[in-house]
């Protein structure tokens, strides 16, 4: 299931336009986070997609939505893509999202406020960020125009490449992988800032991979063996150091 999430929409008309765009590409699960009031303009702009607005769900916050609905992957959208200096904001292009996304799960595509987009905290909640390259003279797109491009890419994926390689890994399975990797990183004696960066990089890579449950199980076993080898190596070195001191 794909949820289309509009965070704190400011214009009733844009809610209608978004519903209309969703229906163009076969999407029907609209979620509104702390929205403005629905007015006649919402229904008018929705045209033949009024039922999407009628059946939409409303939540007070993005965190509350993800907790209640049990979303597997959060895809945030941003008009300002970060560079390599900011690990948590590295963005995919829509076609890259299409190539990596696995549609066998609960996925939320999140659009921010018309004026300010998503906050840094909301972006940090997302597994992956998508951004549309635009001309530098006017880089920020209208939300419904951006949505149409992203929906189109996903629609092509659904139409041409039906996913048959298994269920997506659950949040519990992903967190288990992250915890395993964090334990390995802690054993590498990184300085604190590199430790934090390595943890963040792995979490973001895992988010972009749309890993299946079977893949997660296999990777979990590999990480377990790596963790054991690293622990054995450290124990061996500690024993060797202790032996050398006793000889002296």
C-alpha positions in Angstrom: 0.0 0.0 0.0 1.2 3.5 -0.8 0.2 6.4 1.4 0.4 9.9 0.1 1.1 12.2 3.1 0.6 16.0 2.9 2.1 17.6 6.0 0.3 20.7 7.2 -1.2 21.8 3.9 -1.9 25.5 3.8 -4.1 25.8 0.8 -7.5 23.9 0.5 -7.1 23.9 -3.3 -3.8 22.1 -3.2 -5.4 19.3 -1.3 -7.9 18.9 -4.1 -5.2 19.1 -6.8 -3.1 16.4 -5.0 -6.1 14.1 -4.8 -6.7 14.6 -8.5 -3.1 13.8 -9.3 -3.2 10.7 -7.1 -6.1 9.3 -9.0 -4.3 9.9 -12.3 -1.8 7.3 -11.2 -4.0 4.9 -9.3 -3.3 6.1 -5.8 -6.1 6.5 -3.3 -4.7 6.6 0.3 -4.4 10.2 1.2 -3.2 11.3 4.7 -3.4 14.8 5.9 -1.2 15.9 8.8 -2.6 18.8 10.8 -4.3 20.3 7.7 -6.0 23.5 7.0 -9.8 23.4 6.8 -11.3 21.6 3.8 -13.3 24.1 1.8 -15.3 24.2 -1.4 -12.1 24.7 -3.3 -10.7 21.4 -2.2 -13.7 19.5 -3.6 -13.8 21.6 -6.8 -10.1 21.1 -7.6 -10.4 17.4 -6.9 -12.8 17.0 -9.9 -13.4 13.3 -10.2 -11.2 12.4 -7.2 -13.5 13.7 -4.5 -13.8 10.2 -2.9 -10.0 10.4 -2.1 -10.6 13.5 0.0 -13.7 12.0 1.5 -11.9 8.8 2.6 -8.6 10.6 3.6 -7.2 10.2 7.1 -6.1 13.0 9.4 -3.4 12.9 12.1 -1.9 15.5 14.3 1.7 14.7 13.5 3.8 12.6 11.2 5.0 10.5 14.1 1.5 9.7 15.2 0.6 8.6 11.6 3.7 6.3 11.3 3.0 4.7 14.7 -0.7 4.0 14.1 -0.5 2.9 10.5 2.6 0.7 10.8 4.5 2.2 7.8 7.5 0.2 6.6 9.2 2.9 4.5 9.0 6.7 4.6 10.0 8.5 1.4 10.4 12.3 2.1 10.4 14.8 -0.7 12.5 18.0 -0.7 13.2 20.8 -3.2 16.7 21.3 -1.8 18.9 18.2 -2.0 21.8 18.0 0.4 25.3 17.1 -0.5 27.8 14.6 0.8 28.5 16.9 3.8 25.1 16.2 5.2 24.6 12.4 5.2 21.0 12.5 6.4 19.8 14.6 3.5 21.3 12.9 0.5 18.5 12.7 -2.1 17.6 10.3 -4.9 16.2 11.4 -8.2 12.6 10.1 -9.0 14.0 7.5 -11.5 16.4 6.3 -8.9 13.6 5.9 -6.4 11.7 3.9 -9.0 14.6 1.6 -9.6 15.1 0.8 -5.9 11.6 0.8 -4.5 9.9 -2.4 -3.5 6.1 -2.1 -3.7 5.4 -5.1 -1.5 4.9 -3.1 1.8 3.4 -0.1 3.4 5.2 2.9 1.9 4.5 6.6 2.7 5.4 9.3 0.2 5.6 12.5 2.2 5.1 16.1 0.9 5.8 19.1 3.1 4.3 22.5 3.6 3.8 24.7 0.5 6.0 27.4 2.0 8.7 25.6 4.1 8.6 22.0 3.1 9.5 19.3 5.6 11.5 20.2 8.8 14.9 18.7 9.4 13.3 16.5 12.1 10.7 15.2 9.7 13.4 14.5 7.1 15.4 12.6 9.7 12.4 10.3 10.2 12.4 9.3 6.5 14.3 6.2 5.2 15.0 7.9 1.9 14.7 11.4 0.4 13.7 12.1 -3.2 14.3 15.4 -5.0 13.5 16.6 -8.5 16.3 18.3 -10.4 15.1 21.7 -11.6 16.6 24.8 -13.2 18.6 27.0 -10.8 16.5 30.1 -11.8 13.4 28.7 -10.0 14.3 25.4 -8.2 11.2 24.9 -6.0 8.2 23.2 -7.7 4.6 23.4 -6.8 3.7 20.4 -4.6 1.2 18.8 -7.1 3.7 19.2 -10.0 6.4 17.5 -8.0 3.9 14.8 -6.9 2.9 14.1 -10.5 6.5 13.4 -11.5 7.1 11.1 -8.5 3.8 9.3 -9.0 4.6 8.8 -12.7 7.9 7.1 -12.0 6.3 4.8 -9.4 3.4 4.1 -11.8 5.9 3.0 -14.4 7.5 0.6 -11.9 4.1 -0.9 -11.0 3.1 -1.1 -14.6 6.2 -2.6 -16.1 8.0 -4.4 -13.3 5.7 -6.1 -10.9 7.7 -7.0 -7.8 7.8 -10.7 -7.1 10.8 -11.1 -4.9 9.2 -11.2 -1.5 7.8 -9.2 1.4 9.6 -6.1 2.6 11.5 -6.4 5.8 9.5 -5.1 8.8 10.6 -2.2 11.0 11.6 -4.8 13.6 13.8 -6.7 11.2 15.4 -3.4 10.0 16.0 -2.2 13.5 17.6 -5.6 14.3 20.0 -5.1 11.4 20.8 -1.6 12.5 21.5 -2.7 16.1 23.8 -5.5 14.8 25.7 -3.1 12.7 25.9 -0.6 15.6 27.5 -3.2 17.8 30.1 -4.0 15.1 30.9 -0.2 14.7 31.2 0.1 18.5 33.9 -2.6 18.4 35.9 -0.8 15.8 37.1 1.9 18.3 36.0 4.8 16.1 36.2 8.3 17.6 32.7 9.5 18.5 32.1 11.6 15.4 33.0 8.8 13.0 31.0 6.3 15.1 27.9 8.5 14.6 28.5 9.0 10.9 29.0 5.3 10.3 25.7 4.5 12.1 23.9 7.2 10.1 25.3 6.0 6.8 24.3 2.4 7.4 20.7 3.4 8.4 20.4 5.5 5.2 21.7 2.8 3.0 19.3 0.3 4.5 16.5 2.8 3.9 17.3 3.3 0.3 17.7 -0.5 -0.4 14.0 -1.5 0.3 15.4 -4.7 1.6 13.2 -7.8 1.6 12.6 -10.0 4.7 14.6 -12.8 3.2 17.5 -10.5 2.4 17.4 -9.1 5.9 17.6 -12.6 7.3 20.7 -13.4 5.2 22.3 -10.1 6.1 21.6 -10.6 9.7 23.5 -13.9 9.7 26.5 -12.2 7.9 26.6 -9.4 10.4 26.5 -11.9 13.2 29.6 -13.7 11.8 31.4 -10.4 11.3 30.6 -9.3 14.9 31.9 -12.6 16.2 35.1 -12.4 14.2 35.7 -8.8 15.4 35.1 -9.9 19.0 37.5 -12.8 18.7 40.2 -10.6 17.2 39.9 -8.1 20.0 40.0 -10.9 22.6 43.1 -12.4 21.0 44.9 -9.1 20.9 44.0 -8.4 24.6 45.2 -11.9 25.6 48.5 -11.3 23.7 49.0 -7.9 25.3 48.4 -9.4 28.8 50.8 -12.3 28.1 53.5 -9.8 27.0 53.1 -7.8 30.2 53.3 -11.0 32.3 56.5 -12.0 30.6 58.0 -8.6 31.4 
